[in-house]
């Protein structure tokens, strides 16, 4: 997962995710899932940013690939934070955050129908 600066356009954030995917694939790994969670507020300011674009990549790769991905994320000025977590088994389907966003959208639709 990485957080990109708030002043980037969505196309630039997608380009960052593509670059990360290319790094993983060039080092004999594969990206099984990419989720963009959008522009979200941060709990505290990071490098003068109050918000950040959240992107989660689910990868299946050896340790040297992860090390290279982390090295590149540390160099890139557009990425303000990154975090890598090793899991035993990948989660099937959308992540909790994506399910929450869909649930919130559904609630908004219901409220609009009630008020109409």
PAGU-292379 format. One line per 5 residues: number of its first residue (from 0); for each residue x, y, z of C-alpha. Coordinates in pm, whole numbers, plus 50000, padded with zeros to 5 digits. Example, Ala and Ser with C-alpha at 12.3 -4.5 7.8 and 13.67 -1.06 7.14 Angstrom:
<nodes>
0 = 51230/49550/50780; 51367/49894/50714
</nodes>
This chain:
<nodes>
0 = 50000/50000/50000; 50119/50351/49933; 49992/50704/49987; 50043/50957/49708; 50045/51336/49744
5 = 49706/51508/49747; 49787/51746/49459; 49832/51464/49206; 49565/51398/48946; 49401/51055/48938
10 = 49584/50978/48613; 49918/51041/48787; 49818/50812/49075; 49724/50542/48824; 50064/50590/48658
15 = 50233/50533/48997; 50037/50209/49038; 50136/50101/48685; 50502/50176/48760; 50483/49964/49076
20 = 50317/49684/48876; 50596/49700/48618; 50862/49674/48890; 50693/49365/49034; 50652/49199/48694
25 = 51010/49276/48590; 51133/49092/48901; 50934/48768/48841; 50639/48863/49060; 50276/48927/48980
30 = 50018/49178/49096; 49697/48992/49178; 49485/49295/49273; 49508/49675/49252; 49263/49893/49444
35 = 49248/50270/49439; 49067/50394/49749; 49068/50755/49636; 49155/51080/49811; 49110/51037/50185
40 = 49190/51248/50490; 49498/51164/50692; 49496/51131/51071; 49782/51383/51088; 49974/51597/50840
45 = 50252/51427/50647; 50489/51656/50456; 50231/51938/50459; 49960/51706/50319; 49625/51676/50496
50 = 49491/51424/50243; 49641/51151/50028; 49549/50916/49746; 49542/50560/49885; 49645/50272/49656
55 = 49668/49907/49758; 49854/49649/49554; 49823/49281/49633; 50135/49111/49502; 50280/48762/49491
60 = 50655/48806/49466; 50987/48702/49620; 51157/48910/49888; 51404/49087/49657; 51112/49215/49449
65 = 50948/49361/49759; 51280/49520/49859; 51313/49682/49515; 50953/49806/49526; 51015/49962/49869
70 = 51340/50118/49748; 51164/50278/49451; 50879/50402/49674; 51132/50564/49906; 51296/50747/49616
75 = 50973/50871/49456; 50876/51218/49580; 50509/51165/49492; 50477/50879/49744; 50457/51020/50095
80 = 50419/50688/50281; 50422/50318/50198; 50367/50001/50396; 50429/49638/50310; 50259/49356/50497
85 = 50316/48986/50445; 50003/48770/50461; 49972/48394/50455; 49671/48392/50224; 49531/48662/49998
90 = 49180/48787/50065; 48931/48684/49798; 48714/48955/49646; 48725/49325/49727; 48897/49451/50040
95 = 48714/49581/50345; 48764/49941/50230; 48611/49875/49888; 48313/49698/50048; 48268/49993/50286
100 = 48269/50242/49996; 48005/50039/49813; 47792/50014/50129; 47816/50391/50182; 47712/50455/49820
105 = 47412/50225/49863; 47305/50409/50179; 47329/50740/49993; 47104/50607/49715; 46846/50488/49968
110 = 46841/50828/50141; 46789/51002/49807; 46499/50769/49724; 46338/50833/50064; 46366/51210/50025
115 = 46232/51210/49666
</nodes>
